[in-house]
Amino acid sequence: MSKTYALVGTGGRARMFYEAILGPHSEHSRLVALCDTNQARMDYTNGVIENELSGKAVPTYKAADFSKMIAEQKPDTVIVTSIDRTHHIYIIAALEAGCDVITEKPMTVDNEKCQEIIDTVERTGRDVRVTFNYRYAPHNSALRELIAEGAIGTVTSVHFEWLLDTRHGADYFRRWHRDKRNSGGLMVHKSTHHFDLVNFWLGSQPDTVFAMGDLKFYGRANAEQRGVFTPYTRTTGVEAAKDDKFAIDLTGNPVQKGLYWDAEKEDGYQRDQNVFGDGISIEDTMNVMVRYRNKAVMTYSLYAYAPWEGFNVAINGTGGRLELTVHETSYINAGSTSDTEGAAKGVTLYHFPLHGEARQVPVKQGEGGHGGGDKIMLEEIFGNAEPRPGYGANHRDGALSILTGIAANKSFNTGLPVDVNTLVKL
């Protein structure tokens, strides 16, 4: 018998889910409804379902009719891919209506909303699945397995560096993410992936966080200080933006045109805002130090104007060191197919024993989005693949991943370390 799903939020992140349901996993899964604040976006999505995926259009509901959708369509599970600040609204309402939930990361954007979700899960007994696809990428799985096997003894420290290039990284400064109230900043919206990986690799959780972050590259003041003057608020159809290397034209891509340019008249949302304009309240340069419950310490950095996309991580232990470097395909959200988002271009994993010869560990390079993790995760969620023990992330994993970022944001503001255990009762 197929499980039924309703999807809330039909922007760029939604396609990965409905494509999986209507495509390779249609035998086990069925999409029964779409919900969004914007009817034009839902109509575009139904057009994709019919014209590209050979499916049948499903009923659509505006956000205010979410409860009506649940009552009429009776989905087993609600998939949440809306703006981050609204995740908790739909998660809580779905749980209280007797549905399970699959949510995009981050689960939510602050500790108060996180506590509400945790309390609702405990009260209803329903399940929340957070889609941490990076866990399933073969190179990240290999690193976890080496640590678990004791390849470097007891882990003592981690150095983790993530680079967002001037294509992908800039994209967060064009859209709703640029307002920290919407996204929690990159510490929550983006780094939740990375903080979850460290929790996953170490089998531990954060205790204390100290962080510094600032806006050093994007934004009007930074650009003007470098002698760059861009006197426009958006870039589509703007003559002055024609030679701006950071500009995008929403009419030049059929997906972005359908989801955003054609839908703009309904809600006024501009997907192509000037990254060197006003109104940016998130950071682009961040450094974090974290002490974990197992006493390991991590230094972490993220910056969003790098010359290449990917990450370096080094994990030190009492018996040696592991080094993983991954070069990823850069992308703009909704600017290409979902299987190219974060695809691995090059992977190297080295094991340096404390005594003995260093070796390069052979790792199968995963194919598809997020280092090959998307396909494996989707098979587990929507197909009949046997779940891999310890890989599926629940609401507790979702909380522990965002709490590092939430604590970092608090540390940005106070200049003081933050005790993560004071933020939420798990």
C-alpha positions in Angstrom: 0.0 0.0 0.0 1.4 3.4 -1.0 2.1 6.1 1.6 0.5 9.5 0.9 2.3 12.8 1.1 1.3 16.5 1.1 3.9 19.0 0.2 4.1 22.5 1.8 6.3 25.0 0.0 6.8 24.6 -3.7 10.0 26.7 -4.2 13.4 25.4 -5.4 13.8 22.7 -2.7 10.5 21.0 -3.3 11.3 19.3 -6.6 13.8 16.8 -5.2 10.9 15.4 -3.1 8.0 15.3 -5.6 10.3 14.1 -8.3 11.2 11.1 -6.1 7.6 10.4 -5.3 6.3 10.6 -8.8 9.4 9.0 -10.4 11.4 6.1 -9.0 9.3 5.6 -5.9 5.8 5.9 -7.3 5.1 2.3 -6.4 5.4 3.0 -2.7 4.5 6.7 -2.5 1.8 9.0 -3.7 1.5 12.8 -3.7 -2.0 14.0 -2.8 -1.7 17.8 -2.4 0.4 21.0 -2.7 0.3 23.9 -0.3 1.9 27.3 -0.7 1.4 31.0 -0.1 1.5 31.6 -3.8 -1.0 30.0 -6.3 1.2 30.7 -9.3 4.0 28.6 -7.8 1.7 25.7 -7.2 0.3 26.0 -10.7 3.8 25.9 -12.1 4.6 22.8 -10.0 1.5 21.0 -11.2 2.6 21.9 -14.8 6.0 20.2 -14.1 4.2 17.2 -12.6 2.0 16.8 -15.7 4.3 17.8 -18.5 7.7 16.6 -17.3 7.0 13.8 -14.9 4.0 12.3 -16.6 1.9 12.6 -13.5 -1.5 14.0 -12.7 -2.0 17.4 -11.2 -2.9 17.4 -7.5 -5.2 19.6 -5.5 -3.7 22.9 -4.3 -4.3 24.8 -1.1 -3.2 28.2 0.0 -1.2 28.4 3.3 -4.3 29.6 5.2 -6.1 26.4 4.2 -3.4 24.0 5.5 -5.8 22.5 8.1 -8.5 22.1 5.3 -5.9 20.3 3.2 -5.1 17.8 6.0 -8.8 17.2 6.7 -9.7 16.6 3.0 -6.6 14.8 1.7 -5.7 12.9 4.9 -2.0 12.5 4.1 0.1 10.1 6.1 3.1 12.5 6.0 3.5 16.2 5.4 6.7 17.3 3.7 7.8 20.8 4.7 10.0 22.8 2.3 8.7 26.3 3.0 10.7 29.4 4.3 12.7 28.3 7.3 10.9 30.6 9.8 7.6 28.9 9.0 8.8 25.3 9.4 7.6 25.0 12.9 4.1 26.2 12.0 3.5 23.3 9.6 5.5 20.7 11.6 3.4 21.3 14.7 0.1 21.6 12.9 0.8 18.3 11.0 1.8 16.4 14.1 -1.3 17.6 16.0 -3.4 16.5 13.1 -2.0 12.9 13.4 0.5 13.1 10.5 4.2 12.3 10.5 6.5 15.0 9.1 9.5 15.1 6.7 11.2 18.5 6.9 14.0 20.2 5.0 16.9 21.5 7.1 17.0 23.5 9.2 14.2 22.1 11.4 13.6 25.7 12.6 15.5 28.9 13.2 15.6 29.5 17.0 15.6 27.7 20.3 12.0 28.7 21.2 10.5 27.3 18.1 12.7 24.2 18.5 11.3 23.6 22.0 7.8 23.9 20.6 8.5 21.1 18.1 10.2 18.9 20.6 7.2 19.3 23.0 4.7 18.5 20.3 6.6 15.4 19.2 6.5 14.1 22.8 2.9 15.0 23.2 1.6 13.4 19.9 4.0 10.5 19.6 4.4 11.2 15.9 7.7 11.2 13.9 9.7 14.1 12.4 12.4 13.2 9.9 15.0 15.8 9.0 16.5 15.3 5.6 20.2 15.4 6.2 21.2 14.1 2.8 25.0 14.7 3.4 25.0 11.9 5.9 24.4 9.4 3.0 27.2 10.7 0.7 29.7 7.8 0.4 32.7 10.0 1.5 30.9 11.2 4.6 29.8 7.6 5.4 33.4 6.4 5.0 34.7 9.0 7.4 32.2 8.0 10.0 33.1 4.3 9.6 36.8 4.9 10.0 36.2 6.8 13.2 33.9 4.1 14.5 36.4 1.4 13.7 39.0 3.2 15.8 41.3 4.1 12.9 42.5 7.2 14.8 41.8 6.2 18.4 39.8 8.6 20.5 38.9 11.8 18.6 40.4 14.9 20.3 39.9 17.7 17.8 38.3 18.7 14.5 39.1 21.4 12.0 36.3 21.9 9.5 36.4 24.5 6.7 33.4 25.0 4.4 33.7 27.2 1.3 30.7 28.7 -0.6 31.8 30.2 -3.9 30.6 33.4 -5.6 27.9 31.6 -7.5 26.3 29.4 -4.8 27.4 31.5 -1.8 26.1 34.8 -3.4 22.7 33.2 -3.9 21.9 33.4 -0.2 22.3 37.2 -0.4 19.8 37.5 -3.3 16.8 35.9 -1.8 14.8 35.6 1.5 17.8 34.1 3.3 19.4 37.5 3.4 17.0 38.5 6.2 18.1 36.7 9.3 14.6 36.6 10.6 13.7 34.2 7.8 16.7 31.9 7.8 18.6 32.2 11.1 21.6 33.3 9.0 24.0 30.9 7.4 24.9 29.5 10.8 21.5 27.9 10.9 20.3 27.6 7.3 23.5 26.3 5.8 25.8 25.2 8.6 23.2 23.0 10.2 24.3 20.5 7.5 27.9 20.7 8.7 27.2 20.7 12.4 25.0 17.6 11.9 27.9 15.9 10.1 30.2 16.4 13.1 27.5 15.1 15.5 27.1 12.1 13.1 30.8 11.5 12.7 31.7 11.8 16.4 28.6 10.3 17.9 28.4 13.2 20.2 26.6 16.5 20.7 27.6 20.1 21.3 28.1 21.5 24.9 29.7 24.9 24.5 29.9 27.3 21.5 31.9 30.5 21.0 31.8 32.3 17.7 32.5 35.5 15.7 30.8 36.5 12.5 30.4 39.5 10.3 29.3 40.8 6.9 32.6 41.5 5.2 32.0 41.1 1.4 28.4 41.4 0.4 26.2 44.4 1.2 26.3 48.0 0.0 28.8 49.4 2.5 31.4 46.6 1.8 31.1 47.0 -2.0 31.4 50.8 -1.9 34.5 50.5 0.3 36.0 48.5 -2.5 34.9 51.1 -5.1 32.0 49.1 -6.4 28.8 51.0 -6.9 25.6 49.2 -7.9 22.6 51.6 -7.6 19.8 49.0 -8.2 17.8 46.8 -5.9 17.3 43.9 -8.3 19.0 42.7 -11.5 16.4 41.1 -13.9 16.0 43.5 -16.9 18.1 46.2 -15.3 20.5 47.7 -17.9 23.0 48.8 -15.2 23.3 45.3 -13.9 24.1 43.8 -17.3 27.8 43.5 -16.6 27.4 42.6 -12.9 29.1 39.2 -12.4 26.8 38.6 -9.4 23.6 39.5 -11.2 21.0 36.9 -12.3 18.2 37.2 -14.9 15.1 35.3 -13.8 13.7 35.4 -17.3 16.7 33.5 -18.7 16.0 30.3 -16.8 12.6 28.6 -17.3 12.5 27.2 -13.8 13.3 30.5 -12.1 10.9 32.3 -14.4 8.1 29.9 -13.6 8.7 29.7 -9.8 9.6 33.4 -9.2 9.3 35.9 -12.0 5.8 34.8 -13.1 4.8 34.4 -9.5 6.1 37.7 -8.3 2.9 39.6 -9.2 1.0 37.6 -6.5 3.2 38.3 -3.5 5.9 40.7 -4.5 8.8 38.4 -3.6 11.9 39.3 -5.6 14.3 36.4 -6.1 17.0 38.5 -7.8 17.9 41.1 -5.2 21.3 42.9 -5.5 23.8 41.2 -3.4 25.6 44.5 -3.0 22.4 46.3 -1.9 20.9 47.3 1.4 18.8 45.1 3.7 21.2 42.2 4.3 21.2 41.1 8.0 23.1 37.8 7.7 26.9 37.2 7.9 29.1 36.0 5.1 32.3 35.3 7.2 32.0 33.1 10.3 34.3 31.3 12.7 33.1 29.0 15.5 34.7 26.9 18.3 32.7 24.1 19.8 33.4 21.7 22.7 31.4 18.5 22.5 30.1 16.2 25.2 32.9 13.7 24.5 35.4 16.5 25.2 36.5 16.9 21.5 36.9 20.4 20.3 36.1 21.7 16.8 37.2 24.9 15.0 34.9 25.7 12.1 34.9 28.3 9.4 32.4 29.3 6.7 32.7 32.0 4.2 30.5 32.7 1.2 32.7 34.4 -1.4 35.3 31.6 -2.0 37.0 30.9 -5.3 35.8 27.2 -5.2 33.0 25.2 -3.7 33.4 22.4 -1.2 35.1 21.6 2.1 38.2 20.4 4.0 37.9 18.5 7.3 40.7 17.2 9.5 39.9 14.9 12.4 42.7 14.3 15.0 42.8 11.5 17.5 45.0 9.7 20.0 45.9 7.2 17.2 46.3 9.5 14.1 44.5 11.8 11.8 42.0 11.7 8.9 41.8 14.3 6.2 38.9 14.7 3.8 38.7 17.2 0.9 35.7 17.4 -1.3 35.2 19.7 -4.3 31.6 20.2 -5.2 29.7 21.5 -8.2 28.5 25.0 -7.7 24.9 25.8 -8.3 22.1 28.4 -8.0 19.0 27.1 -6.3 16.3 26.3 -8.9 18.8 27.1 -11.6 19.5 23.5 -12.7 18.3 19.9 -12.0 18.2 18.8 -8.4 20.7 16.0 -9.1 23.5 18.5 -9.8 23.1 20.4 -6.5 26.2 19.9 -4.5 27.4 17.0 -6.7 30.9 15.9 -5.8 33.6 16.7 -8.5 36.6 15.4 -6.6 37.1 13.5 -3.3 40.3 12.6 -1.4 40.4 10.9 1.9 43.7 10.3 3.7 44.4 8.2 6.9 47.6 9.1 8.8 48.2 6.6 11.6 50.2 7.8 14.5 52.9 5.3 13.7 53.0 3.8 10.2 52.6 4.8 6.6 50.0 7.3 5.5 47.4 5.9 3.0 44.8 7.2 0.7 41.5 5.6 1.5 39.6 4.5 -1.6 36.1 6.1 -1.7 33.5 5.5 -4.3 32.4 9.0 -5.5 28.7 9.3 -5.2 26.6 10.3 -8.2 23.9 13.0 -8.0 23.1 15.7 -5.6 24.9 16.4 -2.3 27.7 14.1 -3.0 25.4 11.2 -4.0 23.5 11.4 -0.7 20.2 12.5 -2.2 19.5 9.3 -4.1 20.4 7.0 -1.2 18.4 9.0 1.3 15.3 9.2 -1.0 15.4 5.5 -1.6 15.3 5.0 2.2 12.5 7.5 2.8 10.2 6.9 -0.2 11.3 3.5 -1.5 11.7 0.1 0.1 15.4 0.3 0.9 16.4 -1.1 4.3 17.1 1.8 6.6 20.8 2.2 7.5 21.1 2.2 11.3 22.1 5.6 12.7 21.6 7.5 9.4 18.0 8.6 9.5 17.8 11.9 11.4 14.9 12.5 13.8 13.7 15.7 15.6 16.4 15.3 18.2 19.2 15.2 15.5 17.5 18.2 13.9 17.6 20.1 17.2 21.2 19.3 18.0 22.3 20.4 14.5 20.6 23.8 14.7 21.5 24.4 18.4 25.2 24.9 17.4 24.2 27.6 14.9 21.7 29.2 17.3 24.4 29.3 20.0 26.8 30.8 17.5 24.4 33.6 16.6 24.0 34.4 20.3 27.7 34.4 20.7 28.0 36.8 17.7 25.8 39.2 19.6 27.3 38.9 23.1 31.0 38.1 22.5 30.6 35.3 25.1 30.6 31.5 25.0 27.1 29.9 25.1 26.1 26.8 27.0 24.1 24.8 24.5 22.3 22.9 27.3 20.6 26.0 28.4 18.8 26.6 25.1 16.5 23.6 24.8 15.3 20.8 27.0 15.8 17.7 25.0 
